[in-house]
Structures are given as C-alpha cells and as structure tokens.
Amino acid sequence: MGSAQVFPSLGLYCHVPLTCVTRCVLLCVITLSLLMTTTIKHTYSARFKSISSSSISANKRKGHDDDEADMENTPPLRRKKQRLLSSIPKSKQPGTIPSRMGCVQQQKTLTQLHFTLESSVLRTCSLCGLSYTRGAPDDEALHRSHCGRVQRGMEWGKEEEKESLKAGVTEVATSVRLKNGTCGRIICFPAKVGGKIGSKFANLLETINLTLASPSLTNSVLDCSKAYLFLVPSQTSTHREKIVGCVIAQRISTAMAVASPVETGTACPVTSMDDHSGAARRPSTQQRHIPLVAVDTSSGLFCYPEALPTPLGIPRLFVTSAHRRQGIATHLLNAAAKTFIHGCPLDPLNGGVAFTQPTSGGNAVMQSWGKGFVRIYQE
C-alpha cells in the first residue's frame, strides 16, 4: 500500500488512508506543538536584559545602563555637556578644589547669615566720642581717621611751609614751652585761606565740629575770622610737625556778661539763648530778682541780657586728647587776645573776649583763663 501525504509542505506522511475529520484533528495537534516550541521575543524595549546567573556582573553593569538611559532621556545640548564633563578629569571639574597632596576636596557648603536685631550695631568710641555703625566700611573708615586726628592731631609738613608766605601765615610765638617740657610754636592765618593749607584746615575744622557736636561755620563767619594753630615737633619725622591745638578767633560786636554763682542763686532766669522773641521779661515790682539768660542749666551758666560792646569772639577751641592739660589752650587764647587786632591787645579781665555757648570742658577753660570776666555771645 502506498503512503499518502497528509501535509506535504510540512513533510508529514501517513501509510493509512485518512478521512477529513482525522485530518482536521491532526492539523490542530501539529499547530499546538509548533506554537509551544516557538521562542517569544520582547519588542517593547531595546534595553531588555535577561537575568544572569551571576549577581555581581549585573551590579557592575547597572551603573553603565543607568547612564545610557539618562543620556537617551536628556536633551541633545545637555547630553553634549555631560559628555564633555565626563572627559574632564575629576580634579578639574567645578565644585572640587585640588589640594596640595593631589587629593580632591569638595567645596565648602555656604552658610546663610541672618541679621540679629536684638543687639544694636551702633557703637560709641570711648576715645573720640564718635558714634558709628559697626560693620559699615564707610563708617569704620571715618571713625579710624577721626579717632587718629582727635588723639594725635594732623601733620604740618614741607608742603604747607612752601605755601605759608602765599597764604599769609605768620608765626606769632616761638619756643613756647609746655608743662611736659615740649617746645612748640603758634602760627596764625586767615580762616578763609585756600590751597593745600585751606584743604588741611577744612579737614581740621570738620574734626573739631564732629568732636564738639557743633555745626559748620558759615562763610560770613570765616570771612572775619583767623585761625591759631599750636605746632609741636613730630616724633616720627624730623621735618614735620603736629597740629595739637586750634583756636578760631572771630570779630564780633556785642556779647553778654556772665553772672557769678552768687548772683545766679538769687536771680530769676526768664529766657534762654535760643529765645528770639525779644528782650528778657522784666520781673514785677514786688520781685527784686535779676532777670538772667540761661545758657547752660546743667552747668549753671547764666548771663545778663544786656548786650555789651565786645570785639573778640572764640567760636571754636580744640586740643588733642594726647596733649591736654599742658597749657596749650591758655597759650592759644593769649596769642589770639594779643594779636587779633593789630596794635590793640585785648584783656579778657576787662571783658574784651567772649565765647559761644561752651561745652563743659570749654566752660572750665573759660572760667580758668578769664577768671569769670569772659562774656558769652550767640554764634
């Protein structure tokens, strides 16, 4: 009996004649067997990795696979930047600091700072008395320069000596001996001077006004004023001197006499120096107290309201802190009283000199030098 082909395309043959039903059953069996032996392929991801038997090799490939995935998910520009950074040595990458030993050090983490509002940043220097903001560069620079001038004074050198004749500088006293044995000299020039001497004098006036908490002198006051400076040899240079004292002398017309402590105790102060309403109020007929003008109630300084003729006024008086109590202020006041008006020396005991509203230190100098006869005028 010849063999009959069941499925010639598959190479299957059978020696028994088959009916149609038998052929259909056999076709189903063959189809199922072919499907079970076919290998399934994953097409949803090109990065599918089969699980290997060695976990160590899988861990080694994990970092490389993650980098490739990140590179595929990043934009082209950032991907190019990452490739450039990967080619740069780690010691030269940003965020790292190479040390001397060759090791790579990570950059220090920055710390966020905050303002502490509980403590004040305003400081007052005990040496010069200037209040400044701590931590502000401009304020601290101003304090350093001001404190140095208040303690040690400003320099007077060859540059100022060259312009002395042109600026009208005159030497009014030489070889003036102080209490500590130091010898100095006193010079005088117009307060409206210019040039290098004028700029130095302007800085000196600014220091004096800051120290005394006084306003700047107006141009009308400077036009009729003279400056007297006390100079001593510098300890750092043989050709330079230090300005250790200054007196500004102003031409005035009237001033008020100062009341003695006895008269102040029995007087009736009714107005002040800042009262511009008119003359002082007269007491009634039943009152026998003398009306006075209150200049400084804290120090007990009062004046009579009557304006008396007075030719010389002293609006500013200053001595450096390192040279005080050496008689410098007395020498400067004597020189100003003798030479301010040419050929007409003035005597403070006769009421020829007046001060503006003095500070506590200025009041002590005024009482010591003028013996209570120095008058007061309003600047």
Wavefront OBJ file of the C-alpha trace (Angstrom):
o trace
v 0.000 0.000 0.000
v 1.376 3.333 -0.939
v 1.853 6.143 1.512
v -0.486 9.103 1.412
v 0.748 12.647 2.076
v -1.050 14.376 4.885
v 0.753 17.747 4.777
v 3.328 17.802 2.063
v 4.512 21.300 2.966
v 5.488 20.123 6.434
v 6.994 16.813 5.304
v 4.410 14.608 7.071
v 3.375 11.289 5.564
v 0.960 8.533 6.675
v 0.556 4.897 5.382
v -3.127 4.706 6.376
v -5.875 6.463 4.400
v -7.277 9.377 6.424
v -10.690 10.819 6.414
v -11.476 14.545 6.568
v -12.184 14.507 10.294
v -8.965 12.784 11.052
v -7.048 15.319 9.029
v -8.567 18.231 10.961
v -7.685 16.708 14.339
v -4.160 16.047 13.255
v -3.805 19.621 11.970
v -4.814 21.065 15.365
v -2.305 18.877 17.196
v 0.527 19.911 14.903
v -0.365 23.597 15.205
v -0.335 23.496 19.029
v 3.008 21.757 19.070
v 4.518 24.390 16.787
v 3.237 27.272 18.985
v 4.689 25.740 22.171
v 8.148 25.357 20.663
v 8.338 28.952 19.236
v 10.594 31.405 21.200
v 8.798 34.596 22.462
v 10.644 37.862 21.713
v 10.076 41.140 23.605
v 9.762 44.076 21.243
v 8.595 46.816 23.651
v 12.134 47.781 24.806
v 15.531 47.603 23.196
v 17.194 47.698 26.632
v 15.677 44.390 27.909
v 18.277 42.423 29.848
v 17.868 38.829 30.849
v 18.642 37.848 34.400
v 22.018 36.192 34.520
v 23.133 33.651 36.999
v 25.832 35.950 38.447
v 24.517 38.900 40.526
v 28.000 40.503 40.700
v 28.221 41.081 36.952
v 24.671 42.500 36.946
v 25.586 45.072 39.612
v 28.626 46.135 37.633
v 26.539 46.742 34.524
v 23.812 48.634 36.425
v 25.600 51.966 36.617
v 26.531 51.860 32.945
v 22.965 51.034 31.910
v 21.564 53.913 34.041
v 23.988 56.364 32.442
v 22.927 55.235 28.971
v 19.263 55.612 29.918
v 19.869 59.134 31.275
v 21.756 60.095 28.138
v 18.850 58.917 25.967
v 16.267 60.842 28.043
v 18.209 64.158 28.206
v 18.122 66.896 25.515
v 20.949 66.964 22.951
v 22.637 70.106 24.394
v 22.703 68.791 27.941
v 23.818 65.385 26.658
v 26.789 67.084 24.937
v 27.659 68.961 28.124
v 27.584 65.751 30.165
v 29.887 64.059 27.699
v 32.335 66.994 27.910
v 32.285 66.896 31.718
v 32.891 63.160 31.692
v 36.014 63.732 29.573
v 37.412 66.320 32.076
v 39.452 64.905 34.991
v 37.531 64.812 38.249
v 40.058 67.068 39.995
v 39.354 69.873 37.480
v 35.581 69.659 37.450
v 33.617 72.592 39.005
v 32.723 72.153 42.655
v 36.030 70.496 43.562
v 39.216 72.055 44.928
v 42.549 70.294 44.262
v 44.734 70.117 47.358
v 48.496 70.157 47.553
v 48.675 66.410 48.147
v 46.791 65.684 44.925
v 43.536 64.662 46.619
v 40.252 66.170 45.522
v 38.447 68.238 48.162
v 34.796 69.131 47.916
v 33.925 72.839 48.078
v 32.692 74.017 51.469
v 28.986 74.453 51.923
v 27.926 78.098 52.195
v 26.160 79.232 55.355
v 23.142 81.520 55.308
v 23.633 84.560 57.557
v 20.848 86.457 59.295
v 20.568 89.877 60.929
v 20.399 89.944 64.714
v 18.066 92.781 65.571
v 18.247 92.194 69.319
v 21.704 93.799 69.678
v 22.442 97.291 68.336
v 25.200 97.762 65.738
v 25.734 101.390 66.758
v 28.985 101.872 68.685
v 30.378 104.919 70.513
v 34.150 105.204 70.768
v 35.400 105.894 74.283
v 38.481 107.732 72.961
v 36.968 110.185 70.473
v 33.265 110.030 71.400
v 32.157 109.396 67.806
v 29.143 107.128 67.215
v 29.371 104.909 64.127
v 27.777 101.795 62.651
v 29.847 98.716 63.252
v 30.388 96.678 60.107
v 29.778 99.575 57.692
v 33.019 100.215 55.741
v 32.380 103.952 55.308
v 31.570 104.491 58.975
v 34.546 102.482 60.196
v 36.940 104.324 57.849
v 35.581 107.672 59.061
v 35.983 106.582 62.675
v 39.596 105.467 62.189
v 40.653 108.747 60.586
v 38.675 110.872 63.044
v 39.925 109.000 66.111
v 43.544 109.360 64.975
v 43.136 113.110 64.476
v 41.444 113.595 67.837
v 44.164 111.731 69.714
v 47.367 112.649 67.869
v 46.434 115.588 65.633
v 47.162 116.309 61.973
v 50.526 116.781 60.310
v 52.067 120.043 59.179
v 54.943 119.473 56.728
v 57.007 120.946 53.946
v 54.051 121.254 51.573
v 52.304 123.632 53.948
v 55.519 125.553 54.680
v 56.032 126.221 50.967
v 52.637 127.926 50.764
v 52.963 129.781 54.065
v 54.043 133.078 52.527
v 51.388 132.945 49.801
v 48.617 132.040 52.293
v 49.582 134.794 54.729
v 50.768 132.506 57.540
v 52.571 134.362 60.345
v 54.377 132.995 63.352
v 53.117 134.796 66.449
v 55.029 132.831 69.130
v 58.108 130.619 69.104
v 59.725 128.272 71.627
v 56.554 128.014 73.693
v 57.325 125.556 76.497
v 54.598 123.236 77.732
v 54.239 121.631 81.147
v 55.821 118.373 79.958
v 58.913 120.219 78.664
v 57.987 120.104 74.955
v 58.568 123.305 72.987
v 56.241 124.362 70.212
v 55.195 127.379 68.197
v 51.971 129.212 67.318
v 51.070 130.282 63.804
v 48.159 132.386 62.518
v 46.453 132.727 59.123
v 43.065 133.874 57.746
v 40.317 131.287 58.143
v 39.263 131.768 54.506
v 42.631 130.507 53.207
v 42.851 128.342 50.093
v 45.287 125.864 48.552
v 46.782 122.947 50.441
v 46.648 124.866 53.720
v 42.975 125.574 53.098
v 42.147 121.899 52.443
v 44.036 120.796 55.557
v 42.319 123.475 57.625
v 38.919 122.350 56.280
v 39.649 118.776 57.434
v 40.716 120.118 60.818
v 37.504 122.120 61.159
v 35.458 119.043 60.259
v 37.206 117.057 63.002
v 36.598 119.851 65.529
v 32.907 120.136 64.640
v 32.422 116.373 64.961
v 34.169 116.329 68.331
v 32.215 119.284 69.728
v 28.940 118.278 68.010
v 28.796 121.780 66.551
v 27.517 122.991 63.175
v 29.893 124.109 60.453
v 30.971 127.732 60.473
v 29.343 129.809 57.760
v 31.305 131.697 55.117
v 30.356 135.027 56.692
v 31.924 133.870 59.968
v 35.076 132.587 58.252
v 35.488 135.847 56.338
v 36.034 137.774 59.578
v 37.969 135.081 61.467
v 41.557 133.959 62.000
v 42.917 130.515 62.838
v 45.603 129.996 65.511
v 47.402 126.629 65.478
v 49.780 125.171 68.045
v 52.517 123.041 66.419
v 54.911 120.636 68.135
v 57.718 118.551 66.537
v 56.631 115.193 65.171
v 58.039 112.102 66.856
v 58.165 110.128 63.607
v 59.791 112.687 61.278
v 62.292 115.483 61.954
v 60.943 117.673 59.113
v 57.269 117.546 60.081
v 55.132 118.903 62.913
v 51.844 118.016 64.570
v 48.809 120.270 64.963
v 47.861 119.670 68.602
v 45.684 122.739 69.263
v 43.447 125.178 67.391
v 41.568 128.389 68.238
v 39.243 130.226 65.846
v 39.061 133.960 66.612
v 36.121 135.937 65.187
v 35.426 139.649 65.055
v 32.129 140.387 66.850
v 30.367 143.486 68.122
v 28.463 142.643 71.312
v 28.283 139.955 73.995
v 26.644 139.351 77.374
v 28.355 139.328 80.763
v 28.372 136.071 82.718
v 26.636 136.065 86.115
v 28.598 134.864 89.121
v 27.404 131.801 91.084
v 26.194 134.085 93.910
v 24.164 136.219 91.517
v 22.801 133.120 89.811
v 21.450 131.816 93.135
v 19.443 134.989 93.768
v 18.477 135.638 90.155
v 15.364 134.732 88.199
v 16.238 133.263 84.788
v 13.358 134.009 82.442
v 14.706 133.315 78.930
v 17.378 131.400 77.053
v 19.935 131.947 74.303
v 17.584 130.399 71.751
v 14.681 132.706 72.600
v 14.349 135.254 69.778
v 11.034 136.725 70.940
v 12.649 139.905 72.181
v 14.152 141.280 75.350
v 14.005 139.367 78.586
v 10.791 139.714 80.565
v 11.137 142.140 83.437
v 10.038 140.983 86.899
v 7.164 142.697 88.661
v 7.664 145.486 91.167
v 7.285 143.034 94.021
v 10.133 140.880 92.672
v 13.689 142.004 93.216
v 15.339 139.129 91.368
v 17.647 139.958 88.480
v 16.427 138.547 85.133
v 19.109 136.336 83.505
v 19.505 134.406 80.299
v 20.023 130.644 80.715
v 22.981 129.466 78.615
v 23.538 126.007 80.150
v 21.343 124.990 83.062
v 23.256 121.739 83.657
v 26.478 123.638 84.456
v 24.730 126.662 85.979
v 25.854 129.151 83.296
v 23.669 132.270 83.109
v 24.214 135.713 81.547
v 22.806 139.174 81.886
v 20.553 140.098 78.969
v 22.294 143.415 78.340
v 24.469 143.444 75.183
v 27.916 144.930 75.855
v 30.497 146.011 73.246
v 32.968 143.128 72.739
v 35.500 142.965 69.856
v 36.720 139.337 70.006
v 34.755 136.096 69.942
v 36.003 132.486 70.218
v 33.615 130.144 68.351
v 35.924 127.065 68.364
v 38.593 125.798 70.776
v 40.182 122.363 70.419
v 43.170 120.455 71.863
v 44.058 116.845 71.015
v 43.376 114.337 73.767
v 47.031 113.239 73.983
v 48.218 116.836 74.670
v 45.586 118.157 77.066
v 46.339 119.681 80.472
v 49.639 121.017 79.144
v 48.607 124.692 78.887
v 48.066 124.666 75.099
v 44.596 126.264 75.263
v 45.903 129.077 77.504
v 48.809 129.842 75.141
v 46.490 129.922 72.133
v 43.969 132.230 73.838
v 46.736 134.596 74.967
v 48.130 134.761 71.432
v 44.683 135.456 69.964
v 43.916 138.215 72.512
v 47.256 139.936 71.852
v 47.457 139.733 68.061
v 43.895 139.522 66.704
v 43.616 143.305 66.357
v 46.927 144.690 65.185
v 48.371 147.111 67.729
v 45.446 146.661 70.155
v 45.897 143.801 72.623
v 42.715 142.701 74.369
v 42.359 141.862 78.050
v 39.832 139.146 78.982
v 39.625 140.561 82.511
v 38.142 143.749 81.048
v 35.511 141.934 79.034
v 37.263 142.169 75.663
v 36.816 138.446 74.817
v 33.667 136.306 74.538
v 32.910 132.618 73.957
v 29.974 130.973 72.235
v 27.851 128.506 74.200
v 30.735 126.394 75.588
v 30.795 122.702 76.428
v 31.653 121.520 79.929
v 35.362 121.468 79.026
v 35.148 124.850 77.307
v 33.378 126.341 80.310
v 36.198 125.155 82.580
v 38.824 126.772 80.308
v 36.778 129.969 80.110
v 36.499 130.252 83.892
v 40.170 129.404 84.442
v 41.544 131.774 81.797
v 39.115 134.679 82.123
v 38.538 134.487 85.895
v 34.795 134.869 85.309
v 35.065 138.021 83.139
v 34.814 136.317 79.742
v 31.492 137.043 78.112
v 29.053 134.927 76.091
v 27.718 135.660 72.600
v 25.391 133.842 70.259
v 27.048 132.354 67.194
l 1 2 3 4 5 6 7 8 9 10 11 12 13 14 15 16 17 18 19 20 21 22 23 24 25 26 27 28 29 30 31 32 33 34 35 36 37 38 39 40 41 42 43 44 45 46 47 48 49 50 51 52 53 54 55 56 57 58 59 60 61 62 63 64 65 66 67 68 69 70 71 72 73 74 75 76 77 78 79 80 81 82 83 84 85 86 87 88 89 90 91 92 93 94 95 96 97 98 99 100 101 102 103 104 105 106 107 108 109 110 111 112 113 114 115 116 117 118 119 120 121 122 123 124 125 126 127 128 129 130 131 132 133 134 135 136 137 138 139 140 141 142 143 144 145 146 147 148 149 150 151 152 153 154 155 156 157 158 159 160 161 162 163 164 165 166 167 168 169 170 171 172 173 174 175 176 177 178 179 180 181 182 183 184 185 186 187 188 189 190 191 192 193 194 195 196 197 198 199 200 201 202 203 204 205 206 207 208 209 210 211 212 213 214 215 216 217 218 219 220 221 222 223 224 225 226 227 228 229 230 231 232 233 234 235 236 237 238 239 240 241 242 243 244 245 246 247 248 249 250 251 252 253 254 255 256 257 258 259 260 261 262 263 264 265 266 267 268 269 270 271 272 273 274 275 276 277 278 279 280 281 282 283 284 285 286 287 288 289 290 291 292 293 294 295 296 297 298 299 300 301 302 303 304 305 306 307 308 309 310 311 312 313 314 315 316 317 318 319 320 321 322 323 324 325 326 327 328 329 330 331 332 333 334 335 336 337 338 339 340 341 342 343 344 345 346 347 348 349 350 351 352 353 354 355 356 357 358 359 360 361 362 363 364 365 366 367 368 369 370 371 372 373 374 375 376 377 378 379
